């Protein structure tokens, strides 16, 4: 057992569950203690400064320099009282992770001393070096200037003695270089559009904002076993690995008793999250072994996205203390469930109404239907853009199997709502309704049931499902920054809500009664969005054929899906709502294609390295052992007995030789294709070459390696196996 794999296994088996560090207080006593939240602002800010910040948060008003100085001073005083020594602008560059540059509060003073300072200009704007962040050609490498600017709508927080200030990140010329900027712009766009529609029904509604409740799935693996798998370390997934005799097929892990080590980790994760104001509420075992999920209470979308990015950081930070490594890759293990980030999205108003909750009155139900059909039409009109918003090399591996939604975007709304929309579609014309029983303007619509969680079914194969009072975008990948699918969803819904409002006003200008105009527009949108609704099994071949008939796209790869961002209608959409310019969209596609090619390049190099330097030498050593054994048998047995007893052994030697030969040839061919791809001059050409020329070798090589795993002596195999990785010890 000198093998590194067995040393890692021995270390794993010696692990004991680390006791969680339970605070002495109730959760409510320390919740948000490391956040510059409303309660803290009331304590540290003057009334004038507090009101100014609240106006900036609620209405987007600018904060003047005098007030900004007060806010900076208060933030510094509060942060230092919590032990903070540094501050940073915390932002979401297009790498997909978060970024930060720490500066100390101290400044030298006379007499060799120092004083703590933090001023308005340091709070409001910073100038980090942007040269190494992806820009998609927006600026040259030698043009390094970029700006971060304070986002007062997301709360500042303290993490590891550093005051973190959420910010946007833009280039010197003003283009967005992050995920937060288009998210904030999309929130503004949907506010304007949805408020117009809502005021058709309720004049007191003057603000609408998207809410988000994400469900974060992840795997845990012991840190020693993780370190013994170079593919996990460098790519986040296992490029080789034969399936375990037992994995998820008995469904005994789902919602099962949480293992003591995992539970101790979760408890510490929740403590750190609650201190930072992340409202984690739910934790449970997921379907695959060692797969788990956590979920918070719903929040305003911008704050929720920041909290999810912060949560992913905490997952890594806290897991290390428990000798775990968190895997956020969408498909770390072949043949078992992958991990998603289910984005539960809805729209709320300043009056406390959830626009996706059916009402009790006729007017409230008309409003509910107006919003619902506008969302369905948005998904139908921009289904390719929805697919592009969740595209990545890792998510491509997850979509379409093991309970993950397919690449075909569709919407599931349940039997009750389907029946309701179908009934409305087939109702009489507006003119006939207006003369119904002589009551002009009286419209009787089908009863909208109280559509709660227990009477809207869950379709786990649907990418976009209505689940009672929200839509669940299930196709988002676990590693993704949730801002990207959210700013796309916000923008496309803003567009169709505008269309809805314009249609109603146009009909009213033609002397149509408002209620009748709304109803006629609902009917029109039901017909226009009908193709996107699907209630059945999204995995079936029948649905693939039907979706093609309906004109829906089926982009299996990122390189095909991502083109939707620069389609003419997408550019027109984002520019119309001032979310992203054509140049910013083109830049994001370039960045995505470059990242795609680089990820596959890394995996290709890993596959070649592990095959040539680990797998083949191990197989040859074991094969030589079998050959030596066969020679020994031949010396002590007569020829008839030798042939009889060595038949299986000789076949194994032959099988190993064939697999080794195939692996060598396939790796050589893959490397040659990779060299060709690397010489291509554009990001698009490289991405296509890696997708269609290099990647096809991955599964072919894996097939032979995984068969060798079942032939070679377990004591010799160099990599921890699935049966060892998948079960928390």
PyMOL commands that set and color helices and strands:
alter all, ss='L'
color gray80, all
select helices_A, chain A and resi 4-13+27-30+38-44+47-59+65-81+110-112+120-124+180-198+223-227+230-235+260-275+301-321+362-381+383-389+393-398+414-425+430-434+436-438+453-455+482-509+514-532+541-549+558-566+568-576+582-636+639-678+683-694+696-711+722-725
alter helices_A, ss='H'
color red, helices_A
select strands_A, chain A and resi 86-90+103-104+106-109+113-116+125-126+146-150+157-159+162-171+208-222+280-285+291-296+299-300+324-327+341-349+411-412+464-466+471-473
alter strands_A, ss='S'
color yellow, strands_A
deselect
rebuild
show_as cartoon
